[in-house]
Amino acid sequence: MSSNKKALHLMTWQEVDEAFKEDPVVLVPLGSMEEHGPHSITGDYLAATEIAKRVAENSDALYIPTIPFGNSEYFRGYPGTISLSQDTVLRILEDIFVSLMEHGITKIVVLNGHAGNGPAVDQVARKIRRDHKVMIASIDLWQTLSPEKKKEIYKEEDPSGHGGEPLTSVMSYLYPDKMRMDLLGDWEVQNKWQEFEVSNFKKVKLGDSSANIFFNMEEISERGVLGNPTNSSAERGKEIVDYLTEYGVELVKKVSKSNMKLK
């Protein structure tokens, strides 16, 4: 890389021009601004930002600023949540990808820190493939921990879930002075809605499988907690961030060696 700078927003256009000549991988971090229970900060996009920075610093990748908002429709009942429409997310993603490709970038990796953005990433990536013959790679950060890795980190019943893990530990590591575990208190999750047994805010159990009913979070958990954050720690958060960084670096290496431009 011709410059030791990694963040496009901290480079001049001439520095970017030189860096782009080396056919780099460009990281596009995504996040959201939404409730994560009474104890954790709303800006979970900050976690995607930090992981993108660390992945870039440990590889030959560059990164752009994190898109701080996503489709968080089911959390709109909580103050501090800022939700974009799906159409807006689709347009933002396509505009970003096309802007990069206009200057020769064909190796793009999305670091997605919000599950609600996943369908939009899939849809736009397929449109980019069809229209521009470029393959886009992505990671859903909070779904990357394998069952084996979770057992290694948690050593207890899986506490994963919104308002629980892994984000509570991650934020406890990255922003310890901003967390308010003293506000957590008790929380209650509604397991029944009329005739249905609730699995989460979009699924209900039906026989041996499930059906979709699209709840808002406050209908399932008034305090906005589905997982279990009580055993979270900064130490766990560091382990999770380190693991995701290593995972991201490995993906960057493979994308860097691949021809993502289709014939």
C-alpha angles and dihedrals in degrees: 000000000000093000131041089221116107105180114080090207090061094051132082117241090253091054089050090049091054093045092049091056088070093063095241131186110249119208119217109194118200130191143147143236109230145119119293099180126292092291106053132066120257098232102085088157085080090071092054088049093054094046092049090051092050094045091051093047090052096046141030092268128119124212139207128213115287118259096239099199132057141165102300099155095144092057098049092107090073123079112247095034113124112190128190122206116252090247090056092050091049092051094046093051094047092047091051094048094046092047090055094044092051086069097047103272112145100157110077126163120190116210100199115197098175125062091210090066093056099089091049092050090051093048096047094043089055091048090050090050092051097043102033105020092235124134116218124203125208143180125207094215102203093044093052097086107099121220088253093052091048091054090049093051103035104031089194140068108316106275094189118135141097110309089014130067146019094013098051091058092042092053091043087059099042100035108018094155092055098051121099107201087158088071095054099090118151124330134192129212119206109229096181133054114180104299096350136091106223122226098175140323093300106026136066127186117250118176110308093339139034143257130209124251114164109229129176114237096248089060090060102031120010091198092047099244125128102153127051116264097170096101096041119130143174088244091059089045092055091050091051094047091047091050093048090047091053090046091050092048090052091051091048090053092052094045090047090057094045131084101236092177109092123211 
